[in-house]
């Protein structure tokens, strides 16, 4: 026997007390609906909307990801 029920989408927990969370959202990615941007921002993520596809391999996007990673590593090293 199977059961089906309708439920509201789950809410993401607030990330305010954690280190910054960077989300890279490709604007040409069929796997990432535009509605995610609002949900991630509401949860406290820093969302970077990129002019790229699912692979995120444009040089400007790779540089932005690298920059954010360096920033997070600096935060970790400083406490």
C-alpha positions in Angstrom: 0.0 0.0 0.0 1.3 3.5 -0.9 0.4 6.9 0.4 0.8 10.3 -1.2 0.6 13.6 0.6 1.2 17.2 -0.2 3.5 19.2 2.0 5.0 22.7 1.8 8.6 22.9 0.6 11.0 22.7 3.5 12.6 26.0 4.7 16.4 26.3 4.8 17.8 26.9 8.2 19.2 30.4 8.9 23.0 30.6 8.3 23.5 33.9 10.2 25.6 32.3 12.9 27.9 30.4 10.5 30.7 31.4 8.1 29.5 32.9 4.9 28.0 30.4 2.5 28.5 31.3 -1.2 26.2 29.8 -3.8 27.0 30.1 -7.5 23.9 30.0 -9.6 24.4 29.7 -13.4 21.7 31.6 -15.3 21.8 29.1 -18.2 21.4 26.0 -16.1 18.2 23.9 -16.5 19.0 22.1 -13.2 18.9 25.3 -11.2 15.5 27.1 -11.2 15.5 30.8 -10.7 13.4 30.5 -7.6 16.4 29.0 -5.8 18.1 32.4 -5.8 15.4 33.8 -3.5 15.4 30.8 -1.2 19.2 30.8 -0.8 19.3 34.5 -0.1 16.4 34.2 2.4 18.5 31.5 4.2 21.4 33.9 4.4 23.6 32.7 1.6 25.6 35.0 -0.6 24.3 34.1 -4.1 26.4 34.8 -7.1 24.4 34.7 -10.3 26.8 33.8 -13.1 26.5 34.1 -16.8 27.4 30.5 -17.4 25.9 27.0 -17.7 25.8 24.0 -15.3 29.6 23.4 -15.5 30.6 26.8 -14.3 33.8 26.9 -16.2 33.9 30.4 -17.7 37.2 32.1 -16.6 35.3 34.9 -14.8 33.3 32.4 -12.8 36.3 30.3 -11.9 38.0 33.5 -10.7 35.0 34.5 -8.6 34.9 31.0 -7.1 38.6 31.1 -6.4 38.3 34.6 -4.8 35.5 33.4 -2.5 37.5 30.3 -1.5 40.5 32.4 -0.7 38.3 34.7 1.4 36.9 31.7 3.4 40.3 30.3 3.9 41.5 33.6 5.3 38.5 33.8 7.6 39.3 30.3 8.9 43.0 31.1 9.4 42.1 34.2 11.4 39.7 32.5 13.8 
